[in-house]
């Protein structure tokens, strides 16, 4: 297959600023502390998980 004549262009990858609770669980402790600090400052935010109707999370 011949080589492309023009270079491929990709979108710029930005810093992740939207977090799901499960994504926070996989972070290393130092990264977790940095992300939580940014969440508390209002620079990042957490997505609220959808809870099916009839399930009380306080009972878990």
C-alpha positions in Angstrom: 0.0 0.0 0.0 1.5 3.4 -0.9 2.4 5.9 1.7 0.1 8.9 2.4 1.1 12.1 0.8 -0.2 14.3 3.5 0.4 13.9 7.3 -2.6 12.8 9.4 -4.0 15.4 11.6 -5.5 14.5 15.0 -7.5 16.5 17.5 -5.7 18.0 20.5 -6.0 15.9 23.6 -7.2 18.1 26.5 -6.9 17.4 30.2 -9.7 15.2 31.6 -12.0 17.4 33.6 -15.1 15.2 34.0 -14.8 12.2 36.2 -17.1 9.2 37.0 -16.9 7.6 40.4 -15.6 4.4 39.0 -12.8 6.2 37.2 -11.6 7.8 40.5 -11.3 4.3 42.1 -8.5 3.3 39.7 -6.2 6.3 40.3 -3.0 6.1 42.2 -3.2 7.8 45.6 -1.1 10.9 44.5 -3.2 11.3 41.3 -6.4 10.8 43.3 -5.4 13.6 45.7 -4.7 16.0 42.9 -8.0 15.2 41.1 -10.0 15.6 44.3 -8.3 18.9 45.0 -9.4 20.2 41.6 -12.9 18.9 42.1 -13.2 20.7 45.4 -11.9 23.9 43.7 -14.5 23.6 41.0 -12.1 23.1 38.2 -13.2 19.5 37.6 -16.5 17.8 38.2 -18.0 14.4 38.9 -20.7 12.8 36.9 -23.6 11.6 39.1 -24.3 7.9 38.4 -27.8 7.0 37.3 -29.5 5.0 40.1 -32.4 2.8 39.1 -35.7 3.7 40.7 -36.5 1.8 43.9 -32.8 1.4 45.0 -31.8 3.2 48.2 -28.0 3.7 48.2 -28.0 4.4 51.9 -29.0 0.8 52.6 -25.9 -0.6 50.7 
